[in-house]
Amino acid sequence: MNSDEIFALGENYIAPTYNRFPLALVKGDGVKLWDAEGNEYLDGLAGIAVCNLGHCHPRVSAAISEQANRLLHVSNLYHIEPQARLAELLCKLSFAEKVFFCNSGAEANEAAIKLARRYGHTVLGKESTRIITMQRSFHGRTMATLTATGQQKVKTGYQPLLEGFDYVPFDDVNAVAEAITDKTCAVMVEPVQGEGGVILPTPGYFEGLRKLCSERKVLLILDEVQTGIGRTGKLFAYQHSAIIPDILTSAKALGNGFPIGAMLAVDRIMCHCGPGSHATTFGGNPLAATAALAVLETMRDEKIIDQVAEKGAFLEAGLKDLQVKFPDLVGPIRGLGLMIGIDLKTPVAEVVKACLKRRLLVGSAGDNTLRITPPLIIEKAEIETLLQILSEVLTDVRKS
Ligand SMILES: Cc1ncc(COP(=O)(O)O)c(C=O)c1O
């Protein structure tokens, strides 16, 4: 099918929930993508921080196809070797002692919310079920996670929302301290607010939160759905600091494009979700678990994450040059590793569209922030191409 045929078919039959760009990608390899007509694109977005190892990484694709010919699914009524091995590896690479698998970021957060409430009920007292989340946060689109999300736009039309969430400004430990009551069971926060506009907290914020949560006996839940799996230069962003969370959620890049989510916790907390307390048909099935295992083993064996800080710094330096060249268009730049946001003084949607015309995929976040989250395997030469295209686009915007 050609692109026009794909657009028309989708418009006829797919629910109109997405505002799609007129682009149908049919093939990918590393940081390159191709549309139905064979035009090549440079991927500066990685499917929104998902394809961290690039598209169709040979080791991941081989593992998926081998497993696809062996066994796809059996359900969690039975033991699953790749799931157990994946859980072991996730625990060895993090603070965690047990893992619950699901299929997406929202489901991982849903599981974390449920676990925190059970912990509250059984350990803190029946009434202690409230969860503090941050303004501008994003935790997903299920009813619980959109309620947890600190952005009005995802809630519109979905009232009544769930009971039990309190919102405070991000990067403000005192605000959390004031909001904690004897009804609170957890604080849930992203290490870097992704959808909110790539917002980083000031150094010491997470140490402060950790101390506060420990003192007040409430759980610290880190939503690492977007920041995890090497995106910020560590496997999980909390590893930039000395703290450990009580619960951590992961998804997006965990399967490099194969849907899988995970909730990680220490035994002391995970013991509160005993048999029958939570479940999902597909979570951690043989195929998904095999894909994620191949992702983590490849990251480890090829030392992918070791290069992220340097590549991120190179990209940020190039963006700062653009900021100097285009002070009328480019505002503050924020980033950690290869998760970068650039506040624009011109509508970000127009810049994203213009980049697409020049065959570069980038995204937007927050109010007017350009988001760049390329595959972590991007080379310096490709970063230079990305910067060159962005420079051409900004030149055009200035002329128009
Ligand atoms: C921090 C964070 N949490 C949760 C989610 C929801 O993940 P999913 O879309 O896989 O449900 C996202 C998605 O963008 C996210 O960025």
The ligand as an ORCA input file, in Angstrom:
! r2SCAN-3c Opt
* xyz 0 1
  C       6.339      8.917     32.941
  C       5.289      8.110     32.219
  N       4.508      7.295     32.914
  C       3.570      6.551     32.320
  C       3.354      6.611     30.967
  C       2.277      5.792     30.330
  O       2.850      4.735     29.630
  P       1.981      3.942     28.534
  O       1.702      4.890     27.430
  O       2.880      2.787     28.134
  O       0.755      3.482     29.223
  C       4.148      7.471     30.189
  C       3.923      7.599     28.745
  O       4.329      8.514     28.109
  C       5.142      8.234     30.836
  O       5.919      9.083     30.153
*
